[in-house]
Every structure is written in C-alpha cells, then in structure tokens.
C-alpha cells in the first residue's frame, strides 16, 4: 500500500454559500486515479466516513456492481422503476450483503425511486419496496395476501405479483435475477 502526506487546501466558499463557509480540497496523485479508473469521462467517487477515516472509491456502474456481486455468487436482482413507460430508476440490489447501487434516468427527483437521495442504503430500499405494496396495517390484509398467493407479508413476493402498482399513481417495477 502506497501512502503519501497531503495538505488540505481550505478556502472561503463563494457563490451563495453562507457567510464564513469554507471549501476543502485535496489533490490526489494522477497515477492513483488512473489505477482506479477515474478519467474525464468517469469522475464519480463514493466517499465514506466512519468518524475517523475517509475512504474514496470509484463509483461502480450498476452493471459493474451486479457483475462483481454475481461472480461472488450473491443473490443479485435488478429492479427497474417506471412511470408509465418511462424508465426512471434502475436499482441493483445485492440481497446477500444487503447493499445496492442506483442509477437515475429521470431528471425530476419526484419520478425517481429515492428522490434526491443518490446513495440510498438497505433501509431506504426496504422502505421503498414497502411503499410499493399494500400497507402492513391494512384491514383484511390476510385475505389480500391469500388472493395474491403469498403466504406472508413479503414486499418482494408482493411486487412479483403486482409489479408494485398502486392505485394512486402510474409507477411500477420490473425485477430480474442476475446469475
């Protein structure tokens, strides 16, 4: 592992930033970015912070994420979220590690699966799935599940039967298992 010492460039933020706001930047070695696959065309990084350490990683495309996880024999599924016939969001979900990556195809966050949240976590994903199903507290839920042919309240099983369609909107889901 190569290590280097870098200084953080701290300067006053411009534009519409609050009074006293600062911008912080670090210059990274080009050779490291080249090795990560960062270029002028693929510039997205995922930043993680655990309270002590910052980690930078190239953001994988959904296809890269799914392929990498499928090679590890994980349960990987691709969910496509539509508004009518328009694909709005593609969700690549690793059910083994309970991680996901998301690609939004619609500019309007109202049409996307997670709104302005570009890096949803597994809890956000489970909440989204439940929002595309009949509520858990619904009266007559047992009868509804029986009519669907579903043994228990399982959002994935329900979505397989209903495509996540709700009466109040035109949005729906398709699901594919990656092998």
C-alpha positions in Angstrom: 0.0 0.0 0.0 1.4 3.3 -1.1 1.0 6.3 1.3 1.5 10.0 0.9 1.1 13.0 3.0 -1.2 15.7 1.6 -2.3 19.1 2.8 -5.9 20.2 2.7 -6.5 23.4 0.8 -9.1 25.4 2.8 -10.5 28.5 1.2 -13.6 30.7 1.5 -16.6 29.4 -0.3 -18.0 31.6 -3.0 -21.4 32.0 -4.7 -24.4 31.7 -2.5 -22.6 29.9 0.4 -23.3 31.1 3.9 -21.1 33.8 5.5 -17.9 32.1 6.8 -18.4 28.9 4.8 -15.3 27.1 3.6 -14.4 24.8 0.8 -11.9 22.0 1.4 -9.9 20.2 -1.4 -7.2 17.6 -1.5 -5.0 17.0 -4.6 -4.7 13.3 -5.4 -1.9 11.7 -7.5 -2.9 11.1 -11.1 -1.4 7.6 -11.0 -3.7 6.6 -8.2 -6.8 7.9 -10.1 -5.6 6.2 -13.3 -5.4 2.9 -11.4 -8.9 3.5 -10.0 -10.2 4.0 -13.5 -11.1 7.7 -12.9 -11.0 9.8 -16.1 -12.6 12.9 -17.5 -15.5 10.7 -18.6 -15.8 8.6 -15.4 -15.3 11.0 -12.5 -17.7 9.8 -9.8 -16.2 8.7 -6.5 -18.0 7.3 -3.5 -16.8 8.9 -0.2 -17.2 7.1 3.1 -16.6 8.4 6.5 -16.7 6.3 9.7 -15.9 9.1 12.1 -12.2 8.5 11.9 -11.2 7.7 8.3 -12.3 8.9 4.9 -12.3 6.3 2.1 -12.6 7.1 -1.6 -13.6 4.5 -4.2 -14.6 4.7 -7.8 -18.3 4.5 -8.1 -19.2 1.4 -9.9 -21.8 1.4 -12.6 -24.9 -0.7 -11.9 -23.7 -3.3 -14.3 -20.3 -3.5 -12.8 -21.8 -3.8 -9.3 -24.2 -6.6 -10.4 -21.5 -8.5 -12.3 -19.0 -8.3 -9.4 -21.5 -9.5 -6.9 -22.9 -12.2 -9.1 -19.3 -13.6 -9.6 -19.3 -13.9 -5.8 -22.5 -16.0 -6.1 -24.6 -13.4 -4.3 -28.3 -13.0 -4.7 -28.4 -10.0 -7.1 -31.5 -8.5 -8.5 -32.1 -5.6 -10.9 -35.3 -3.6 -10.3 -36.4 -1.1 -12.9 -38.8 1.6 -11.7 -41.0 3.1 -14.3 -43.5 6.0 -14.6 -45.9 4.7 -17.2 -43.5 3.6 -20.0 -40.5 5.8 -18.9 -37.7 4.2 -17.0 -36.9 6.4 -14.1 -34.5 4.4 -11.8 -32.6 1.2 -12.1 -31.8 -0.4 -8.7 -29.1 -3.1 -8.5 -29.6 -4.9 -5.2 -27.3 -7.4 -3.5 -29.6 -9.4 -1.2 -26.7 -11.3 0.2 -24.7 -8.3 1.5 -27.8 -6.0 1.7 -26.1 -3.3 -0.4 -27.3 -1.5 -3.6 -26.4 1.0 -6.2 -28.8 3.1 -8.1 -28.9 4.8 -11.5 -31.4 7.5 -12.0 -32.6 8.1 -15.6 -35.2 10.9 -14.8 -34.2 14.4 -14.1 -37.2 15.0 -11.8 -36.5 13.6 -8.4 -40.2 13.1 -7.8 -40.2 10.4 -10.6 -37.1 8.6 -9.2 -37.3 5.7 -6.6 -35.4 7.6 -3.9 -35.9 11.2 -4.7 -32.8 13.3 -4.1 -31.1 10.5 -2.2 -28.3 9.5 -4.6 -26.8 6.9 -2.2 -29.7 5.0 -0.6 -28.9 2.3 2.0 -30.7 -1.0 2.5 -33.2 0.5 5.0 -34.1 3.1 2.3 -34.6 0.2 -0.2 -36.8 -1.8 2.2 -38.9 1.3 2.8 -39.2 2.0 -0.9 -40.4 -1.6 -1.5 -43.0 -1.4 1.2 -44.2 1.9 -0.2 -45.0 0.0 -3.5 -47.1 -2.6 -1.6 -50.4 -2.6 0.3 -49.7 -1.3 3.9 -48.9 -3.9 6.6 -51.7 -2.4 8.7 -54.4 -2.7 6.1 -57.6 -4.3 7.3 -58.2 -7.6 5.5 -54.5 -8.0 4.7 -54.6 -11.8 5.3 -57.3 -12.2 2.6 -55.5 -9.9 0.2 -52.3 -11.9 0.6 -54.2 -15.2 0.1 -55.7 -13.8 -3.1 -52.2 -13.0 -4.4 -51.0 -16.4 -3.4 -48.5 -15.0 -0.9 -48.0 -16.8 2.5 -46.8 -13.8 4.5 -46.2 -10.1 4.1 -43.1 -10.1 1.9 -42.7 -6.9 -0.3 -40.6 -8.8 -2.9 -43.2 -11.6 -3.2 -46.0 -9.0 -3.4 -44.1 -6.9 -6.0 -43.5 -10.1 -8.1 -47.3 -10.5 -8.2 -48.4 -6.8 -8.5 -45.4 -5.1 -10.2 -45.6 -2.6 -7.3 -48.5 -0.9 -9.0 -50.5 1.4 -6.7 -54.0 2.8 -7.4 -52.9 6.4 -6.8 -50.0 6.6 -9.4 -48.7 5.3 -12.7 -45.5 3.9 -11.4 -44.5 0.2 -11.4 -41.5 -2.1 -11.1 -39.9 -5.0 -13.0 -37.5 -7.4 -11.4 -34.8 -9.6 -12.8 -32.4 -12.0 -11.0 -28.8 -11.8 -12.1 -26.8 -15.0 -12.3 
